[in-house]
Amino acid sequence: MSVLSIEVSDTITHELALPIESGLNQYNDEAVGFNENKPLAVIVRDEYGVVLGGMIGRTYLGLAFVDLVYLPPEVRGRGLGSQILKRFEDVARSRGCKTAVLYTITFQAPLFYEKNGWQRFGEIPCLPEGASRVFLKKDL
C-alpha cells in the first residue's frame, strides 16, 4: 500500500471538495439505488435585480435541509422571512419531502421558526457562552 498523508486546510476549494462530495454521492447512490439530491434556493431581489438575501438548502431522500438564511436588517419585520420559508417548504413538499430540518443559534432565529410551525428536537451549547445550537424540524 502507498504512503498516505493527512493535512488540514482552512480553505475548501472545489479541488478539495469534489472527490469527497462525488465519492459520498456515489456511495449513497449505490446504497439507495437513485439520486435526487437537488439544491433549493429562495432568493429576494430588490427592484434592480440585486440579490439582498434569501434561503439556501437542498432536498434529498425525502428531507429538506435549510442550510443558510439571511435578510438584511432594512427588509426584516415585513413578513418576508415567513414568505421565503413557506415557499421553501412548498417546493420541498412538491419534491416529495415529508420533513424539513435546520439548525440555528439561540441569538439568531429559533423563535421565528417555532412561530412558523417548526419544533425543537435538540439543543447543544456553543460559543459565545450561554448560546446554543438549536435543531428544528417540521413535518411537511
N, C-alpha and C positions, 0 to 999 in steps of 0.2 A: 504494500500500500504506500502511496506517496505521502510526503510530509505535508500536513495541513497547518494552517496558521489561523489565528483568530485576531481580529482587530476591532477597535471601537471607533466610531465616527460621529461627529456632531452634525454631519450633513448627510441627508438621504437623497442621493441623486437617482435619476432614472436608471443609470447603470447598476447601482447597488440594489434598487428595489425590484427591478424586473425579474431576475432569476428567483427571488423569494416569492414574489407575487404569482408569477406564472407557474412555479413549482407547486405552490399550495393550491392554486386553482386547478391544475391538472390532477393532483391528488384527490381533491374534493369531487371533481367531475367524475373520476373513476369510481369513487366510493358511492356517489349519489346516482350516477348514470345520466346526468344532464347538468347544464349550466345556465342559470337565468339570473346571474349576478348583474345588476343593472344600476348605474348611477341615477340619482334623482336630485334635481335642484329646483328650488322655487326662488326666483330672483326678483328683487324690487329694483326698478329703474326710475330715474327722475324723468322730467319732461324732455330732456335732451338725450335720453337713452343711456345715461351713465349709471352703472351698477352702484347702488347705495348699500345693498345688503341682501339678506335672504337666508335660505336654509339649504344645506348640502347634506346629502346622505346617500343611501342606496337601499335596494331591495334584494333579498337573497334568501332562498329556501323558505319562503313563507313569512319572513320577518322584514320589517322596515327598520332601518337604522338611521337615526338622526345623528350626524357627526358634528356639524358646525352650524351655528346660528348667530347672526349679528344684524342689528338695525342701528343706525346712528341715532344719537340722542334726540336730534331735531325731528325725527319722524315717529318716535315712540309715543305711546299713550293714545293712539288713534285707532286701535283695533287691528292694525296691520299685522302684528305678530300672530294673532289668533287666525286671521285670514290665511297667512302663509302656512301655519300649522295645519289648518283644515285642508288646504289644497294638497299639502304633502300627504296627509292621511288618506284623502280621496284617491290620489294617484296610486298610493301603496295598495289600497283596497282593490282598485281596478286591476292591479297586477297580481292579485290573489293572496296578498299578505293578510294574515289573521291577527298579527300582533305587531306593534311598533315599540322600539326600545331606544333609550338615550341615557346619557348621564349629564348632569350639570353640577355646578358647585353652589353651596349654600348662599354665597354672595352674588350669584347670578340670577337664575330664574326658576327655582323649583316651584314656587307658589303659582307662577304663570302657567306651568304645565298642569299642575293639580287643578287649577281653575278651569282648564280645558279638558278635564276628564282623565288625566293620567294618574297613575297610582305608584307610590314609592314601593320598591321591593328590596332596597338595600341602601346602606349608607356607610361610607368609610372615611374616617378622619384624615385630613390632609393639611397642608400648609396653605395660608397662614394659620397660626394657632387658633383653634376654635372653628375652623371651616371644615366642611366635609364634602366629599363627592356624593351626590345623591343619584341613585339609579331609579329610573322610572319606566313604566310600560303602560301601554294602552291596548286593550282588545279592540280590533277593528271590525 
